Amino acid sequence: MRVVGIVLVLVVLATAVATFARRLRMPAPSLLVLAGVAVALIPGVPTLHVPPQAIAMVVLPPLLYASAEELSLRDLRTVWRPVTILSFGLVFASAAAVGFAAVAVAGLPPAMAFVLGAVLSSTDPVAVTALGRRLALPGRVQVLVQAESLFNDATSLVLFKVAVGIAVAVGASVSLPSAGGEFLLLGGGGSLVGAAVAGLVWLVRRRTTDPVLETVIALVTPYAAYVLAESVHTSGVTSVVVAGVLLGRSSHRLTDAHIRLQLHAVYAVVVFLLESVVFSIVGLELPTLVRDLPAGTGWWPLQALALAAVLIAVRVLSTLPLTRAVKPTRGRLSWRVAGVVTWAGTRGVMPLAAALSIPLVTDDGTALAGRPLVLVLTTAVVVFTLVVQGLTLAAVVNRSGLALEPEHTAREEDDARDALNHAALDHVEHLAALETMPETAIDRVRRGLNARLDRTPESPDGSTADVAYRQLRHEVIAVQSSELHRLYDEHRISDTTRRRLQHDLDREEAALGAP
């Protein structure tokens, strides 16, 4: 009951912090971490120990699924090469650099330093997505950062398992073939399970029209993908990501407007609650872990700062050669793109969950040396990236000149709306020529579309309960939806614009009622 009470308090606290952050135009995850630290420092607050299995099983699947659904598959195809390089090369480079630095500045045993490097080697998709929602980044840059954080998990997880195996086993050695086979099992197996779950869910949702059942299926899907993958000893995270990307691409063909609006509202609430709790937990964990540190480890703040600096330096040097693939600059490297990609690559709850799952003892029963310090350094680096990078990310993006101006986004939306209305008007004129619809209904819809093109308010004319009028409006919205996806497939509008206009069409169709 005490844990339930703490979670409820965190939800209330998160709601207040999110409201405060929105008014100040600051990232809520950063403020939630600070609020968690502040609450943990209050005398008398009970210690909160969250099992890593609870985070992995309950919190991560829906958050990862929501992040994957937001990923633009079209834009992902344009940056798959740098994403692949970052998901492999940068993870290995970061793990090695942090491992050597941890031995030098923190005095950790080499095996535990390697564990720490593996834990901190990948960016966190939950944190990256939560912080990235506020930014108007170009499509390629946004997809690069988000896709990297989603797909580098398998690499870092293999490194982590290998490192933990070496740390707990006396005299263990690294077998490259074994590590490679484990990576294929985790990443490849997880991808296959995720694709299979997506295919099964697609078949079920095509035959489901009940909004309640659709909502339940959407909520259960990420948990099913995660549990099935973990039960066959593959990567549950990779499975959830693959399922989310595949189903997100075809969501507009699986459901109608009413169900899409309902799913959007339900998932918005679920994501807000889970993100609020998980980022608050990150802040709550740090003071608790610091109290458990053994004597002689008082330099951990400077050590964590040094490790964070190493991660940033390695990330800048690794992303700089890839900037040509993200934003061609006539053969020149772009420090601005590299800086934004680096600063957006925050760590979050996944490294914390991995660190908490480190065994307490070695195979011979002795305590695992360095484990408390690894937990503190991991949490401190996570807090640093969420707070420092999170609070300054918007300023870095604005100074880089990469942020899309509000006028650019508004102009793109206006042009897309005009294209949709022109396509709808052509369809109406075609029906008028065929004389298949009553002239009164055609005239009302025609006047409404012309009013939108002229940017003048639509004047109500008669009852919208007219059957022919509503039927024609539904046809027009279907034509506009098809035109919207054609514009997106032809790279004439961004994924953000597509989602916003599709949401507007769904609201309009839902307001009409059944045809």
N, C-alpha and C positions, 0 to 999 in steps of 0.2 A: 504494500500500500504506500510505503514511503516513496518508492520510485515513481509510482503513478502520480502522487502528489507533486513531486518535483517536475515531472513532465508537464503537468497541467500548469504549474507556475511558469515554466519555460514558454509555453504557448501564449499565456497572457503577456509575459514580458516581451516575447517576439512581436506580438501584435502592436504593442506600444512602440517598440523600437522601429518596426517597419513604417508605422505612421510618421514617426519623427524623421526617419531617414528620407521618406518620400518628400516631405516638406522642405528638407534641406538639400534635396537632390544628391544624396550620398548613398553609396552601396549598402544595402541592409546587411549582407553577410559580414562585412567588416565591423559594423556596429554591434551585431549580435555576438561576435567573438569577444569584443571589448566588454559587452554587458555580461557575458558568461564569466570572464575573468573577475569583473567587479563583484558579481554575486558570490563567487567562490572565496573571495577575500573577506567577506562579511563574517565576523565571529559567530559561531553557533550554527552556521550552515552545514548540514550533513554532507559527508563525503559521498560523491557519486562515482560508482564504478560500473561502467557499461560494458557488458561482455562484447567482444568484437563480433561474435556470431550474431548477436542481436542487430548490430549495425549492418552487417553484411546481408542478413536475411530479411530484415523488416524495412530498413530505410533505403538502402542502395538501389534495389531493383526498380521501383517506380521512378526514382529520380533519374537514373540512367536511361530508362525507357523514354521519359519525357524529353531528356536532352537529345537522345537519338532521333526521336520523331521530328525535332526541330531542325535536324541536319538536312541541308539541301543536297540531295543525291546528284543533281545536275552540276552544282558547283564542286562537289567532291570529285567528280570525274576530272575536273581541270587541275586539281592540286594533289592527285593521288601519289605522284612521285615524291614531292617534298614531305607529304604526310607519312609515306612509307619510310623515308630516310630518317625522319625525326622519331618515328615509332620504334626504330631499331637502333640506328647509330647514336642518336642523342641520349637514349636511355642507357646504353652501354657506357658512353662517354661520361654522363653525369654520375653513374654509379661508381665508376673508377675514380673520378676526380674527388667525389665526396669521401670515398673510402680512404684514399691517401691523405686527404685533408683531416679526416677524423683521427687517423693515427698520429698525425703531426701536431694538431692543436688540442685534441681532447685526450690523447693517450689511450684510446681504446685498443683492445687486442685486434689484430688484423682481421680475424674472422668476424668479430662484431662490427668492425668498421665497414666491412663489406656488406653486412646485413643493413646497416644504416644507409649505405649508398644505394642499395637496391630499393629500400623503402622510399627514399626521396627522389628516385630517378625519374619518375613519371609525374606529369601534371594530373590534376584531379578534375574529371569532367563535371562533377557537381558544382565545384567552386567556379570553374571557368564559365560554365553556362549561366550560373547565377549572376556573375559579375558582367558577363558579356551582353546580357539583355538590355542594359542601359546605354550601350554604345552604338553609334551609327557607323560601323566599320564597313569598308567595301566587302562585297560578298566573298571574294577569294580569301581575304585576310581572316574574316570571321570563321569561314569554314575550315581554314587551315588550323587555327587555334583549337576550335571545337573538335574537329575530327582527330587531331593528334591526341587530345586528352582522352578521347573515347577508345582509340585503337592501340595506345601504347601500354595498356594494362597487361596484356598477355606477356609481353616482353619483360616488364618489371616483375610480374608474378613469378615467372620462371627463375629470374635472377634471385628473387627473394627466397624461393624454396631451396635453390641450390645453396645460397648463403647460409640459411638456417641449418640445413643439413650438415654443412661443414662446421658450423659453430657448436652444434650439440654433439657431434661425433668426434671422438678423439682419433687423430691421425687420419681423418678423411681426406680424400683428394677429389679434384674436379674431373669428371669425365665429360668431354665435349660431346661425344655421340649421345650419351645419356641425356645431357642438358638439351641438345637439339631435338631428340625424340620427345622429351617432355614438353618442349615449346610447341611442337607440332600437335601433340595431344591436347594441350590446353587451348591454343589459339585455333587450330584447324577443327578440332572436335567441337569446341564451343560455337564456332561459326556454323557448322553443320546442324547442331542442335537448334540454334537460333533460327536458321533458315527453315528447318522442319516445323518448328513451332509457329513461325510466321505463316507458312503455307497452310497448316491446319486451322489456325485462327481465321485466315482469309476465307477458307471454304465455309467455316461456321458462320462468320459475320455476313457473308453474302446471302445466307438463307435466314437471317434473323432481322426482324423488323420491330421487335419489342424494345423500347428505350431502356427499360430496366435491365433486361438481359444484356444488351449492348454495353451498358455501363459496367456491369459485373464482369463481362468478358474482358473489357479494356483494363480493368483493375487487376484481374487475375493473370493476364498475359505475361507481364514482366516477372511475376513470381513463378509462374509455370516454367518460363524459359530458364530462370536461374536455378530452380530446384532440379529440373531434369538434367541440366548440364553438370551440376555439382554431383548428382547421384551417379553419373557415369565417369566421374573424375576428370572432367574438362573444366574450362573457364566459364563460370556462371556469368561473370561480367560481360565477356565477349558475346555470349549467347543473347543476353538482354539487348546489347547494343545492335547486333545484327537484326534481331527481330524488330526492334524499334525503327531502324532505318528502312527496312523493307515494308513494314506496315504503314509507316508515315508517308511513304511515297504514293501509296494507293488508297489512303484513307478517304479521299473525296469520292472514290468509286464504290466504297463499301457501305456507306451510310447516307441518310438524307440530311437535310438542313437541321431538322429538329434534334436529331441524335447528335450531330456534330456540335451544336451549341451546348447541349447538355454535357457531353463528354468534355468539352473545353472548360466549362464551369466547374465540373467535378474535379478534373485534374488540376485546375488552378488552385483549388482549396487544398488538395492532397499535397501538391508540391510545396505550397507555402508552409503548411504545418510541418512537413518533414524537414525542409530546409531550415526552418526556424529552430527546430529542436536540435538538429545535427550541428549547426554552427554554434549554437549556445553550448552544446556539450564540449566542443573543441576548446572553448574558453574555460569551461568549468574544470576540464581535466588538468590544465597546466599547473595551477597552484597545488592541486592534490599530488601530482607526480613530483613536484619540487620538494614537497615535505618528506617524501620517501627516499630522497637522494642520500647516499652515504656521505660521510664526512670527507672533505677534501675535494669536492666537486663544485665549489662555489663559483667557478669561472664559467659556468654553463651559458650565461647570456652572451658573453663575448665569443664563446665557441660556436653557438648557434648563429650568431651574426656572421662569423667567418664562413660557415658552411653555406649560408644563404648567399653570400657574395660569390662563393665558388660556383654555385648553381647558376646564378645570373650570368657570370662571366662565360661559363661553358655554353650556356644557351645562346648568348649573343654570337659567339664565335661559330657556333654550329648553324644557326639560322641565317647568318649573313650570306653565305654562298647560295642559299636557296631563294633569296628574294627575287631573283630574275624570273622564277617560275610563278611567283605570286603577283608581282607588279613589274612587268618589263620596263627597264630603264635604259634602253639602247646600249646594252653591254656593260652598264655600270651596276655596282652593288648598291643597295639602298640601306643605309644605316637606320633610316626612319622606320622602314618596315621591320627590320630586325629588332629595333628597340621596342616597337609595339608588340610584336609576337613574343618577345622575351618577357616583357612586363605583364602581359596577359596570361602567361603560363604559371598560374598560382598552384600551390599545393592545398589539399583540403582533407576531407574526412577519410578518404581511402588510405593514404599513408598512415593515418592515425590508427585505423582499424588493423592494418597489417602489423604495425609496431606492437599493438596490444596483444596480438596473437603469437608473439615470440615466446617459445617455451621458457619455463622458469628454471629448469635444470637440464644438465647435459645427460647423455646416455648412461654415464656411470653414477648419476644421482647427485652430483655436486651442483651448487648454484651456478647459473650461467653468468659469468663475469661480464659486467658492463651493461646488462639489460636495463637497469633503472636509468642510466645516463642516456642510453639510446632512446628510451621513451620520452625523456625530457627534451632532448635535442630535436627529436622528430616533431613533438608538439610545439616547441618554440619556433622552429622554422615554419611550420604551418601557420601559426599565429602571425609571424612576421609577414609572410606573403599575403595572407588575407587582409591584414590591417594596413601595412605600409603600401604594398602594391595595389591593393583594392582601393584604398582611399585616394591614391594618386594616379590611377589608371586613366581616368577621364582626362586629367590634365596632360598626361603623356600623349594620349591620342590626339587631343586638340593641338598640342605643340607640333606634332608630327605632320600635320596637314593632311592626314589620311581620312579624317572623319568626314562623312557625307554631310553637306550643309542641309538644314531643314528645307530650304527652298528646292534643292535637288530632289529630295524625297517627295515633297508635295507636287512638284512638276511631273515627276514620273507617275505618281498616282493619278493626277488629273488627266494626263495623256492616256493612261490605261483605261480610265473610266470612259473617256470619249470613244476609245476604240470599242469597248464593250457596248456602249449605247449605239454606235453606228452599226455594229453587227446585229444588234437587236432590232434596230429600225429597218435594216434591210430585210430581216426575217418577217417583220410585220407587213412591209410593202409586198413581199412575195405572197403572203397569205391574203392580202387585200386583192391582189391580181387574180388569185385562184377563187376568190369569193367563197372560202370555206368557213369563215367566221362572220358573225354579225358585224355590220358596219359600225354600230355604236361602240362595241367593245374595241374594235380596231382603232377607232378615232380616239378613244380615251387613252389607250396605251401609247398611241403615236404622239398625242399632245404631251403626255408625261415624259417620254423620251426626248422630245424636242426641248422641253423645259429644262431638262438636265444638261443638254448640250449647250443651251443658251445661258446656263448658270442662273436660272430664275426659279423661284419657289414653285413647286407643283401645287395647283389649286384643286381641292377635292371636288369631284363632280359625280354625284350620285352615290349609290351604295356599292361598296366593294364586295357585297355578298352576291353580286351578279355572277352566275355560274360561268358564262362565256368569258367574262372579263377576267375572272380568277384563273381560268384555264389558259387563257392567252398569256397572262402574266407569268404563270409557271413555265410556259414554253419559252418566253422571252428570257427568263432567268437561266433556263437550261442552255440556251444559245449563248448568253453572256458567260456562263461558266466554261463552256467549251472554248470560247474565244480567249478567256483569261488563261487557260492552260496552254493554248496555242502560243500566246505571247510569251509565256514563261519558257516553253520548250524551245522557242526560237531565240532565247536570250535577250528579249526586248525589255523585260522587266525583271526585277530582283525577286528573290524568294520572299523577302519581307513584304513587298508590295503585293505579291500573289496571295499571301496569307491574309493580309488586311482586307483586300477586296473580296476574297472568298468568304471571309467572316461577314462582311456587309451583305453579300448576296444571300448568305444563309439566314441572316436576320430578316431580310426582306421577304424571303420565301416562307420563313416560319410565321411571319405576321399575316400572310395571306390565308393560312390554314390549308386544309386538304383541298386539292383541285376538284 
